[in-house]
Amino acid sequence: MQKTKPYNEVADEIRIYSEAQAADFLSMSKRTLQNMRQAGGGPAYVKISTRRVGYSFASLKTWVASRSVCSTAQATVRFGGAA
């Protein structure tokens, strides 16, 4: 997997990241990101064309923040797992 350059937060607020760049930022595979998008559970995306999607840095940050938890008990309740 090709590594992207360090993220510059000011320029990133207006930049659209490719699927590969977003997956790299989130430390997951492109396929996982695609599956999450299809199921409706991933970060918000921009439909650039009929075959291409992108992600804003703001939507990636928001999605990560929405999944942040303080304990494993909170994560179990929040994401529907069994305690």
N, C-alpha and C positions, 0 to 999 in steps of 0.2 A: 504494500500500500504506500502510495506517495504521500509524504508528509507535507503539510502546507506551512506557509510562513507564520510567524507568531501573529496573534490576533491583536490589531490595533483598535481599541474600543471606539474611538471617535469616528474613524472611517468606516468601521463595521456597522454602525447604526444605519447607514444608508445603502450598504452593499448587500447584494443577494448572493448567498452561498450556494454552490452546486450541491447535489445530493451527496457526492463523495466528500466534499469539504465539511458538510454538516455531520455526516456519519463520523468523520475523523474527529471533529470537535466534540462529539458526544461519546467517543470511544466505543462505537458499535459498528457493525457491518452495514453496508448499503442495503443488503437484503433485509436486515432487521428493521431498518428505517422504512423500507418499502412496505413490509408487512404491517408495521404500526400505522402507516398512512392509510393502507387499505382497510384496516380494522377501525380506524378513527381514533386511535389512542396516542398518536405521536404529536410532535410540535406542529403548529400551524405552518402551512406552506403556501407558496405562490405558484400558480399554474402559468408558466412562461409560454408554453406552446402545448400542442396536443400530446407531445411525447416528452416534455421536459418540465421539471419542477425545480423550485429553489426555496431557500429558507432565509429569512432575515435574521440577523444576529439577535435582534430584540425578541423574536418569537422563540429562538433557541434558549435564550436566557430565561424567558418567562416560563417555558416548559420545564426547564431544569429546576427552577425555583418552586414550581407547583408540585414537584415530586420530592422535594426535600423534607426529611423527617428527622426527629430528634432521638427516637429509640426504635428498636425492632418491634415493640408492641404497637407503636403508632403506625408503623409501616404495615403490619399485619391487618389492622382494622381499616386503614385508609385504602389499601389496594385489594381488599376483598379476600385475603388469605385466611386460613384457619389458625386460630390461636392455640 
